[in-house]
Every structure is written in structure tokens, then in C-alpha cells.
């Protein structure tokens, strides 16, 4: 392919009007040229292919156009044509990546002292300036701050963090943004229209997304697509060329997830394996799809009317709740980050799908029902805090103001501290303080706990005291004053003691069940087997 037929070079903008995007930079430079308020050094930053060098060349033409300093260079004078062809003697482009040494910089600075040969200004464009050595940066500092009146420096870099602050402070800095896919798509349509090449809009959408904000990458991919498709940019062929995931797979995955069909999810994953699709790219596209569904739920007008998948997006937006979409998005993002840690990509991908299924509402509901059934089948604790019969009270009509007081009335003399502890969201030392205490009294917002003597060190832990008091206040929906007193007896039936007693009882029951098992007794009688009681563990419910 000849250089003139390469789209990225053939369709390189020749003036500010042809530049796609970067309006904030164009506006600033246009105003500076129009008002003749020119700086001696400019720094353009941004990722590859967003227009740093292109803007620098257009700016050089604006400075040296024979019509005068202008934001709209004529493009036909000798200065403009020579800059476009790379032959302008007063425009020097230096690749700092291959000229990092101080000698190269000194040679450049010495040439800056001489007046321009044919142009109005000598313009030095230093690309990838962050690659210069520390000595080279030091050599250019003074000239960069106070260059001759006929010299303009234009620096470009993809990594401004590596440039010394002493250099940054001497430049006007412009940050070029990544181009949005919609803007890239529009430009690609224009280019193909001018080239008279037929195309499918879906193919250009794939190219625009694959370019990741770089117009140069988009035009290079378009060149490749034209060659791959034999002169026609076809969506199916471009998808194959890019290794892109068919969006149909992703919609089917979400529909199958909605149905709670785990086997169906694995069938789709197996089908993707047969087609050699990249699972990391699939997770990236799935996250993009979930983002679009979230947009459809929150801002339906954000989905364009001509969007080919608009109907399916809106349908999924109705089937999933916003909370489900947010949760699945987080799972997919984490799955993509962890896919390198998985045994292989297939395992990482399917594990992400199974995780989404496990946290789906149906699965959560089933787990909750299971926990309720287990709780009903579990025998009551051996110990319960003593209860006193509540005095009869006259029924009163419930009001919103009286609602928070209901737990207080129940708690006064009838509260089971063991049960209450399971409902408080306590961690760390606060939980230890509560587990080793029992309820002594509770009235008029004053709650007194008796702390087991062997755990008296917890009484002086103010942080644990404050956290427990805050949790109680939140539970009872009103302020609670907490007092912790040491119990005179070490045999306090605290929740921790009850828990230990229950464990011992279950352990004894498990040992007895093993001893009474017919098979075990037969093994003892026939084979002389012995029971190792320490190895017996009760089944966790």
C-alpha cells in the first residue's frame, strides 16, 4: 500500500476546520492567533492518535502563512505547501524517543539562534518530549524560558507526568481528549463517502469502539477492514477481523441469566469457545452493555432512535432492576480484573457468569428460604435470659410518633439479650463486649449490662462501649445510655457461655450418635475399630 493511499495520512487535517474534535484547544489557539497573543512554548498532551502533531503542524502553518499570522492558513502558498509535504526549512521536527542525549538538544538550541531562512518563525516540534534525558531537559531550560523572538517551541507527549515541573511551568499546556466513538463514526462515514467505498454502519461502529478514542487508530483499522472485506466494509467480516464479540451472545447471556438458567449460561460459553472468541473481550463488551442498559433505565433518551439494538436494550432495562444492573456490572468488572488469575480464560469467564447467577434475586430468595427452614428446624438454645410476664396494657391506636417506643416497652424486662445480639450489626471488640455480658436492667432509656469478671478488660474499652451504645440506639430508634458493670460471679450465663454450652452439647450428641451407629458398632466388633472422639465434628446447620 503506497503512502498516499494510507487513509491516516491522506485524510490528515490541513487546517483547524478539518480537525475532528479538540474544540477547546482549537478555540484557544484560534483566539491567540487572531489577537496576536502568542506564547513562545506550547505543550500538547494526550494519548496516541488524538491530534497532537497534527495541531502542531497546522499551528506552524498559521504562524508562517504568507498571508500573515492567521487562524485560517491559505494552504496554497509556498510555506503552507512545504509544511504539508514536510519540506519547510524553518520547521524542525525532532523525535525525542530517538534523540534523547544532551548533544542533540545543544545542537538544536544552537541552530535556534539564527534567523529563519524563509519563514516568519522557526518552529521546533519535539515529539514524545518526556523521553529526553535529565541533562537534555536542563540544557533547554533557559532557551525554553527566553527564546529568541523568531523561535516557537511546540512539545508533544503522551506522558506529561515524566516531564520536569521546571519545563511544565515554561509552557502553555493543552490536554487533548480521547475522541468519543460517535465523533469517530461520523468522520469514518465522511471518509468512506469521499472514497466511494460501500459500508455497513454496524461495521463502522465496531471500528470506532475498537479505536479507543484514537482517530489515527480508527483510520488504520478502516484501512485493514477495507483490505479484509475486499473493498466493502462488511459488519460480519469486520467483527471477525477484530475478534469482536457478537452482541447477540451478550443479549442471550443476560436473557438466560434473567431466567436463572445456569445450564443455558454454560451452553452459550461453550458455543463462544467453539468460535474461538476472547473471553476477556467478552467481559469488556458485557460491561459496556450493562452500562448502556443502566443508561436506558435512567435516561431513556440517551439511547439514540436509530440505535440498531434499541428495542432489545429497552426490553432488558424493563426486565432488570437498577440494583441488579449495578451489581452485575461490578461482578463483570471484577471478573475481568481477575481473569488472569483464573486457571484459564474459560474458567474465569464462566465463574463470573455463575457469580452473577448466584447473586440473582431468585438465588438470593432460595437461599433465604433455606435459611428460614434451617432456623425452624434448629432446636432452641439451652439457655434463655429470664423473662417476666408483661403487665397487661390497654390497647392504643398506633401512631407514627409511638412506633419507636414499641421495642422499648417489650425490652423492659422481657428482652432476650441472646436474641437481640444476633440482630445487632456488631464487629470486633464491641461484639466481644456484648457476647460476654448479660442484660441486668433496661428502663427509661438506661440499659445496664453485667460483664463477666474474667473479661473485665473490656469494661475500659471506650470505643467498644460507644459502638455498642450506638448500635442499641439504632435498634431501638432512640438514644440509649449504656452502663457496663462487673458481675460478682464468674459463672455468668453470657451469650458467649451459652454459645459454648450449645457447641459442647452438639459435640456430645454427635459423639453419641457415632457410638450408637449400627455400622460403627459392627466395625468395632468385627475389625476391632476404635472411635477417635476428637475427629468427630457435628454437622454445621
C-alpha angles and dihedrals in degrees: 000000000000122000092246092056095052104109095213090060099033093053098039107137115257096193141016093265091062094049114110111222128334091105092158091060095041092051093051094048093044092053092047092052094044093050093037091235097143127172123212097230133034130185121202116193131184144102124296119294100016096114109270097135092035092056090046091055093046089050090051089053091049090054096046104033110131090231088067137261102329142152089227109054114199095235093211105073121096093257093052095045093046092050090049091051094042095244102109106126095208094053112081121185117195125190103214091194091069098029103051101138127101092239091064091051093048091051090051093048092049091055090051090068092069122082119254116273102220108348136072094245138021106234121198116196111192111189123203088010092175088074093069117111122250090253091052091051091050091050093055098044099091095042090045091054098045110016123168114280092252095056129088123183120207114185125190129190143163092207113045091169089076094055115097114251089235088066094042091054091057095054139069102238124213121184113210113211129222110262117249116243092243091059092046090049092053092050093048090052089052093049094049090046090055091045092049092232117148116232145172117238091225090059092053089049089057092049092047092052093044091053090066096211098319117119092193091054090048093054091046091051089047090054089052092047092052091052093044093048095045095244099324123087101226121184097221093049093045090050089053092046093052095039086235121170117251105244088222089072091054094048090048090050092055093045090051090047090052089054091050091235107154093175089052091054091054091048090056091047090051090050090052089051091053089054092049094238118170110249095202089056088046091057090048091052091044090055089050090051092050089051090053090048090052089052090049090053095047104029110017091178089064087075106081118237091235093050105130092217097040096115094050091046093052091045092054090045088060095046097052128055118232089248091056092049092050092048093047090048090055091047092051093047091050091044091055091050091049099043091096089057093053121097087251138343093264092055092047092049097046092044088056090051091048090049090054089050092048092054094043114118092249092055092044090051092050091049091050091051090050092051091050091051092049091048091053092050094048113098118243118265117273091239130042125178112258114268130206122209111258116241114248114263132195113255113253131192109258117244132184091247093052096048098086091052094062096082089048092056091048093046096054100098098334104067117120102217091198091057094043091053091060089056097051117089096228130157137178121353094354090061091046090052091052094044094054095048136073130209112263100174142337123194138136092006092305114120119188123195128193111220121208109253096234089060097049091128088075091063092072095048101107095183092055090046092051094047092050091047091050091049091051091048090051092049095050093039092231138069116290125197109214125204123182118201129181116249117233091222128064090209096075112153095231123168088256091053091047090050091051091047091051091050091051092048092050090047091053091047090051092050092048091048090054092047091051095046110118095220092050092048090050090050089052093050099043104030101026091241120176128212116236100207095191090062093057115100125183117239110263112236 
